[in-house]
Amino acid sequence: MDLIAGEARNNRTVVLDAYEKDGSRESREIEPYSVRPGKEQPRLMFFCLERNDWRSVLLGNIVSATPTGRSFAPRYPVEL
């Protein structure tokens, strides 16, 4: 989470590798924005560049995050 938060504060995307609800694993480039409380555990809220839509993932489902070095113009204030 430290890496994701650092990249978010600098308005840079990351490639997020995480487990999906169905147990499959997926990697996608994202714009990270915030962490919100959830029923089970906190969730990372992000904009998925592949799907061009807002998504979230349970923090416990994140396998890894890789910095891309690519910057983004925030769609709303970054809270990380």
Residue, then its C-alpha position, 0 to 999 in steps of 0.5 A: m500500500d505504501l508504494i500505491a499511496g506514494e504513486a497516487r500522491n505523485n499522480r502516477t499510475v500503477v499496474l495492479d495485480a489482484y484477485e477478482k471476486d471469482g478467484s481469478r487473478e488480473s493485472r490492470e493499469i490504474e489511477p489510485y485514489s483512496v481507501r474506503p471502509g468495507k464490510e469485510q475489509p478496506r477497499l482501494m478505490f481506483f479508475c481502471l484505464e482498461r475498462n475506462d471506469w471506476r473500480s475497487v478491490l479489497l486490500g487483502n486481494i492485492v498481490s502486487a503493484t508496479p509503478t509505471g512512471r506515467s502521470f495522470a490528471p486526477r479526476y477528483p482529489v487523491e486521498l491517499 
